[in-house]
Amino acid sequence: MHTEQTLYVTHSDCLKHEIPEHPESSKRLSAIEAAINTSNIASRLQRLEAPEIQPEDVLRVHSQKHLDHIIQNAPIEGITSLDADTHMCSHTYRAARLAAGAVLFATNEILHQRGTRAFCAVRPPGHHAERDRPMGFCLFNNIAIATAFALHHKDIERAVIIDFDVHHGNGTENIFMKDSRVLICSSYESPLYPDTGCESIPGHIINLPFSAGTEGDTYTEQVLRQWIPAIEEFKPDIMFISAGFDAHKDDPLANMMLEDQHYYTLTKALCEVAQKVCGGKIISSLEGGYEVNALSRSVLAHVKALTEY
């Protein structure tokens, strides 16, 4: 096992993106911070402050039209709505740039061997944002932006994206559908928002839909049985994780039955295969998880596993 610190990238201004009565609230990050700071793994983390993303990095995966749409709808005061679920306050555009910037920054640090694993505690989340469409609380696809950045690096020819959020990562799939350099492994409850996924493309997209009420042990066994051999065969040079924790049994927005320890078990297995195929290089970024106590405990389990390799 490695002993170097795991990078923990965040920014306090991600707390300022606040939409009244919205489940994706700043309380999520505050709960995670409190859990990390009072845990025995805080000393194993190297805290870094996220920079803002640059437009050219956004435009690797999003269209100019998409970027312009976000900018034009950013309010000076009050709230504007991009769709029924996705809203902006005066601080949202900066928070979104910091969220995407954190994941790209973490990726750059790892590509330059200033770390091996990273967790980005950021919001708004990203995996529902398509090339031309913000949706599902997401403005920019944070993981997709970082993946595209990594694939421009001379040492990175293939990347795997793991998405264990309870909602299908439609945006990530939309962006990389025609890019065979990326293996996407996504698990989610079905039927459930956004009602996409279910079809797989061998060696490129592995979608694993689960029924409401699926127990954590059943979920973990099926996911690892299908994902781990596919990752070993694909031989990625780097691993990204869209880390959503809303498949937890206590989450109000879904109906699956995972518990804290299942996120540890899953992450540990992903660390083991990453160690085997890509020198352990992993960048994980927060997606969903809306019951703050379950979220903070699950993130702690996830980050604990990251720190043990």
C-alpha positions as CSV (number, residue, x, y, z in Angstrom):
1,M,0.0,0.0,0.0
2,H,1.1,3.6,-0.6
3,T,1.5,6.1,2.2
4,E,1.4,9.4,0.3
5,Q,-1.4,11.7,1.1
6,T,-4.6,11.7,-0.9
7,L,-5.5,15.1,-2.4
8,Y,-8.6,16.7,-1.1
9,V,-9.7,19.6,-3.4
10,T,-12.5,22.0,-2.5
11,H,-13.3,25.7,-2.2
12,S,-15.5,27.5,0.3
13,D,-17.3,29.5,-2.5
14,C,-19.0,26.2,-3.6
15,L,-21.1,26.8,-0.5
16,K,-22.5,30.1,-1.9
17,H,-24.4,28.4,-4.7
18,E,-27.7,28.2,-2.8
19,I,-31.2,27.7,-4.1
20,P,-33.9,27.9,-1.4
21,E,-35.7,24.7,-0.6
22,H,-33.5,22.7,-3.1
23,P,-32.1,19.3,-2.1
24,E,-28.7,20.1,-3.6
25,S,-27.9,22.5,-0.8
26,S,-24.7,23.8,0.8
27,K,-25.5,21.7,3.9
28,R,-24.1,18.7,1.9
29,L,-20.6,20.2,1.7
30,S,-20.8,21.5,5.2
31,A,-21.6,18.0,6.5
32,I,-18.8,16.4,4.5
33,E,-16.3,19.0,5.8
34,A,-17.4,18.4,9.4
35,A,-17.1,14.6,9.0
36,I,-13.6,14.9,7.4
37,N,-12.3,17.4,9.9
38,T,-13.3,15.3,12.9
39,S,-12.1,12.0,11.5
40,N,-8.8,10.2,11.9
41,I,-8.2,10.4,8.1
42,A,-7.9,14.2,8.0
43,S,-4.1,13.9,8.5
44,R,-3.9,11.6,5.4
45,L,-5.3,14.3,3.2
46,Q,-3.5,17.1,1.4
47,R,-6.0,19.9,1.2
48,L,-5.9,22.1,-1.9
49,E,-8.0,25.0,-3.0
50,A,-9.7,24.7,-6.3
51,P,-9.0,27.3,-9.1
52,E,-11.7,28.3,-11.6
53,I,-11.9,26.4,-14.8
54,Q,-10.8,28.2,-18.0
55,P,-13.2,28.5,-21.0
56,E,-10.9,26.4,-23.3
57,D,-11.1,23.5,-20.9
58,V,-14.9,23.7,-20.7
59,L,-15.1,23.8,-24.5
60,R,-13.4,20.4,-24.9
61,V,-16.7,18.8,-23.9
62,H,-19.3,21.5,-24.0
63,S,-20.3,23.6,-27.0
64,Q,-19.9,27.4,-27.1
65,K,-23.7,27.6,-27.2
66,H,-23.8,25.8,-23.9
67,L,-21.2,28.0,-22.2
68,D,-23.0,31.1,-23.5
69,H,-26.3,29.9,-22.2
70,I,-24.8,29.5,-18.7
71,I,-23.2,32.9,-18.8
72,Q,-26.3,34.7,-20.2
73,N,-28.5,33.2,-17.5
74,A,-26.2,33.9,-14.5
75,P,-28.2,36.5,-12.5
76,I,-26.8,39.5,-10.7
77,E,-29.4,38.9,-8.0
78,G,-32.3,36.6,-7.4
79,I,-32.8,33.2,-9.0
80,T,-32.9,32.1,-12.7
81,S,-34.0,28.6,-13.9
82,L,-32.3,26.6,-16.6
83,D,-34.9,23.8,-16.3
84,A,-37.4,22.6,-13.6
85,D,-34.5,21.2,-11.5
86,T,-31.5,23.4,-12.3
87,H,-31.3,26.9,-11.1
88,M,-28.7,29.7,-10.7
89,C,-28.2,32.4,-8.1
90,S,-25.6,35.2,-8.3
91,H,-22.9,32.8,-7.0
92,T,-23.7,29.8,-9.1
93,Y,-21.6,30.5,-12.1
94,R,-18.4,30.9,-10.0
95,A,-19.3,27.8,-8.0
96,A,-19.7,25.8,-11.2
97,R,-16.4,27.1,-12.5
98,L,-14.7,26.1,-9.2
99,A,-16.3,22.6,-9.2
100,A,-15.1,21.9,-12.7
101,G,-11.8,23.6,-11.9
102,A,-11.2,21.4,-8.9
103,V,-11.5,18.2,-10.9
104,L,-9.2,19.4,-13.7
105,F,-6.7,20.7,-11.1
106,A,-6.7,17.4,-9.3
107,T,-6.1,15.6,-12.6
108,N,-3.3,17.9,-13.5
109,E,-1.6,17.3,-10.1
110,I,-1.8,13.6,-10.5
111,L,-0.6,13.7,-14.1
112,H,2.4,15.6,-12.9
113,Q,3.0,13.0,-10.1
114,R,2.1,15.3,-7.3
115,G,-0.3,12.8,-5.9
116,T,-1.9,9.5,-6.9
117,R,-5.5,9.8,-5.8
118,A,-7.9,12.7,-5.2
119,F,-11.3,13.5,-3.9
120,C,-13.0,16.7,-5.0
121,A,-15.6,18.0,-2.5
122,V,-17.4,20.4,-4.8
123,R,-20.8,21.5,-6.0
124,P,-22.8,21.9,-8.2
125,P,-22.5,18.3,-9.4
126,G,-21.9,17.5,-13.1
127,H,-22.8,14.1,-14.5
128,H,-26.2,15.0,-16.0
129,A,-24.8,18.0,-18.0
130,E,-24.7,17.0,-21.7
131,R,-22.6,18.7,-24.4
132,D,-25.4,21.2,-25.1
133,R,-27.6,21.0,-22.1
134,P,-27.4,21.7,-18.4
135,M,-29.8,19.6,-16.4
136,G,-30.4,17.6,-13.2
137,F,-28.7,20.2,-10.9
138,C,-25.6,20.1,-13.2
139,L,-24.2,23.0,-15.2
140,F,-20.8,21.7,-16.4
141,N,-19.8,18.1,-16.5
142,N,-16.9,18.2,-14.1
143,I,-15.7,14.6,-14.6
144,A,-16.1,14.8,-18.4
145,I,-14.1,18.0,-18.5
146,A,-11.2,16.5,-16.5
147,T,-11.3,13.3,-18.6
148,A,-11.0,15.2,-21.8
149,F,-8.1,17.2,-20.3
150,A,-6.3,14.0,-19.3
151,L,-6.7,12.5,-22.8
152,H,-4.7,15.4,-24.1
153,H,-1.7,14.4,-22.0
154,K,1.0,12.5,-23.7
155,D,0.9,9.6,-21.2
156,I,-2.9,9.0,-21.3
157,E,-4.4,7.1,-24.1
158,R,-7.4,5.5,-22.4
159,A,-9.6,6.5,-19.4
160,V,-12.3,4.8,-17.4
161,I,-15.2,6.7,-15.8
162,I,-16.9,5.0,-12.9
163,D,-20.4,6.4,-12.1
164,F,-22.1,4.9,-9.0
165,D,-24.6,7.8,-8.5
166,V,-28.1,6.4,-8.2
167,H,-29.2,8.4,-11.3
168,H,-27.8,7.5,-14.7
169,G,-24.9,9.7,-15.9
170,N,-26.6,10.7,-19.1
171,G,-24.4,13.7,-19.7
172,T,-21.2,11.8,-19.5
173,E,-22.5,9.1,-21.8
174,N,-23.8,11.9,-24.2
175,I,-20.3,13.5,-24.3
176,F,-18.2,10.3,-24.8
177,M,-20.7,8.2,-26.8
178,K,-18.4,8.3,-29.9
179,D,-15.1,8.2,-28.0
180,S,-13.7,4.7,-27.8
181,R,-10.8,5.9,-25.6
182,V,-13.2,6.1,-22.7
183,L,-14.8,3.2,-20.9
184,I,-17.9,4.3,-18.9
185,C,-19.2,2.0,-16.1
186,S,-22.5,3.3,-14.7
187,S,-24.8,1.9,-12.1
188,Y,-28.2,3.4,-11.3
189,E,-31.8,2.8,-10.2
190,S,-34.2,2.2,-13.1
191,P,-36.8,3.5,-13.7
192,L,-35.7,6.8,-12.2
193,Y,-34.6,10.2,-13.4
194,P,-33.4,10.9,-16.1
195,D,-34.8,7.6,-17.6
196,T,-31.8,7.0,-19.8
197,G,-29.2,4.2,-20.0
198,C,-29.9,0.5,-20.0
199,E,-28.1,-0.2,-23.3
200,S,-24.5,-1.2,-23.2
201,I,-21.7,-1.3,-25.8
202,P,-19.1,-3.9,-25.0
203,G,-15.7,-2.4,-24.2
204,H,-17.1,1.1,-24.2
205,I,-20.3,1.5,-22.1
206,I,-21.4,-0.8,-19.3
207,N,-24.8,0.3,-17.9
208,L,-26.1,-1.6,-14.9
209,P,-29.7,-0.7,-14.0
210,F,-31.0,-1.9,-10.6
211,S,-34.5,-2.2,-9.3
212,A,-35.8,-0.1,-6.4
213,G,-35.1,-1.9,-3.1
214,T,-31.9,-3.6,-4.3
215,E,-29.8,-4.5,-1.2
216,G,-26.2,-3.2,-0.9
217,D,-24.6,-6.7,-0.9
218,T,-26.4,-7.7,-4.1
219,Y,-25.5,-4.4,-5.7
220,T,-21.8,-4.6,-4.8
221,E,-21.5,-8.2,-6.0
222,Q,-23.1,-7.5,-9.4
223,V,-21.2,-4.3,-10.0
224,L,-17.8,-5.7,-9.2
225,R,-18.4,-8.9,-11.1
226,Q,-19.1,-6.9,-14.3
227,W,-16.9,-3.9,-13.9
228,I,-13.6,-5.2,-12.6
229,P,-12.9,-7.7,-15.5
230,A,-13.9,-5.0,-18.0
231,I,-11.5,-2.5,-16.5
232,E,-8.7,-5.0,-16.5
233,E,-9.3,-5.8,-20.1
234,F,-9.6,-2.1,-21.2
235,K,-6.3,-1.2,-19.4
236,P,-7.0,2.5,-18.8
237,D,-4.2,4.8,-17.9
238,I,-6.3,6.7,-15.4
239,M,-9.6,6.3,-13.5
240,F,-12.3,8.9,-12.8
241,I,-15.2,8.4,-10.4
242,S,-18.5,10.3,-10.4
243,A,-19.1,9.6,-6.8
244,G,-22.8,9.9,-6.0
245,F,-24.0,8.6,-2.7
246,D,-27.8,8.7,-3.3
247,A,-28.1,5.0,-3.6
248,H,-27.9,5.0,0.2
249,K,-31.0,3.5,2.0
250,D,-31.6,6.8,3.8
251,D,-31.5,9.0,0.7
252,P,-34.9,10.8,0.0
253,L,-34.5,11.0,-3.8
254,A,-34.2,7.2,-4.6
255,N,-35.1,3.8,-3.4
256,M,-32.0,1.6,-3.2
257,M,-30.6,0.1,0.0
258,L,-26.8,0.7,0.1
259,E,-25.2,1.4,3.5
260,D,-22.0,3.3,4.4
261,Q,-19.8,0.2,4.3
262,H,-20.8,-0.7,0.7
263,Y,-19.1,2.5,-0.5
264,Y,-16.0,1.4,1.3
265,T,-16.1,-2.0,-0.3
266,L,-16.8,-0.7,-3.7
267,T,-14.0,2.0,-3.5
268,K,-11.5,-0.5,-2.1
269,A,-12.1,-2.8,-5.1
270,L,-11.7,0.1,-7.5
271,C,-8.5,1.1,-5.8
272,E,-7.2,-2.4,-6.2
273,V,-7.9,-2.6,-9.9
274,A,-6.6,0.9,-10.5
275,Q,-3.4,-0.1,-8.7
276,K,-3.1,-3.0,-11.1
277,V,-3.9,-1.2,-14.4
278,C,-2.9,2.5,-14.0
279,G,-0.6,2.9,-11.1
280,G,-3.5,3.7,-8.8
281,K,-4.3,7.0,-10.5
282,I,-7.9,8.0,-9.4
283,I,-9.7,11.3,-9.4
284,S,-13.1,11.2,-7.7
285,S,-15.7,14.0,-7.6
286,L,-18.9,14.4,-5.6
287,E,-22.1,14.0,-7.4
288,G,-25.4,13.2,-5.6
289,G,-26.3,12.3,-2.0
290,Y,-29.1,14.3,-0.3
291,E,-29.5,13.1,3.2
292,V,-26.6,14.9,4.8
293,N,-25.8,12.4,7.6
294,A,-25.8,9.4,5.3
295,L,-23.9,11.5,2.7
296,S,-21.1,12.5,5.1
297,R,-20.7,9.0,6.5
298,S,-20.6,7.5,3.0
299,V,-18.1,10.1,1.7
300,L,-15.9,9.3,4.8
301,A,-16.0,5.6,3.9
302,H,-15.1,6.4,0.3
303,V,-12.3,8.7,1.1
304,K,-11.0,6.3,3.8
305,A,-10.6,3.6,1.1
306,L,-8.9,6.1,-1.2
307,T,-6.3,6.9,1.5
308,E,-5.4,3.2,2.1
309,Y,-3.7,2.7,-1.3
